[in-house]
């Protein structure tokens, strides 16, 4: 089994896309069928999409936690700091390797691992 698609919903798709672009995601602004315009990026074989909230949602789900292994970890950490991204944890050594935790614009915890 492998993950083919991950959809993240937000009240501000442009702001969230800019955050993930700091992590080296390469998004395209996209629309297919009757879907709303959204951002889409492919990481390996997984498509990650940023969609607007549904009509029944009033805010983004903050309980989703994501983790990414970063190729250029040290440079990315500095870029995040320069862009005033909130760090919940500065880079620390864990049993899974060097890791930092940042908060995305919607309040989700994002784990970043050094490759």
C-alpha positions, 0 to 999 in steps of 0.5 A, a space after each residue: 500500500 502507498 499514499 496516493 493523495 493527501 488533501 489539506 483544507 484551509 480558509 486561505 489557500 494562497 497563504 498555506 501554499 506559500 508556507 509549504 513552498 518554503 518546504 520546497 513544494 512546487 505547487 500548480 494552481 489547478 482545477 479539474 471537473 467541478 472542483 474548486 480551484 486549488 493548489 496541487 504538488 506531487 511528492 514522490 508518488 503522492 499528490 498533495 493538494 490544498 483546497 478551500 474549506 467546504 461549505 460546512 467547515 468554519 475553520 481548518 482541522 488543526 489536529 492533522 499532523 504531518 511529517 516531511 523528510 527534507 533534503 536541504 534541512 539546514 537551509 530550510 530551517 533558516 528560511 523558515 526562521 527568516 519568514 517568522 514561522 513559529 517553531 514548536 521545537 528547534 532542531 533536536 536529535 530524536 530516535 528518528 533523526 534530527 527533527 524540528 516542529 513548526 506550526 503552519 498558518 492554520 495551526 497544524 504541527 509539521 514535523 521536519 526531518 533531516 534526510 
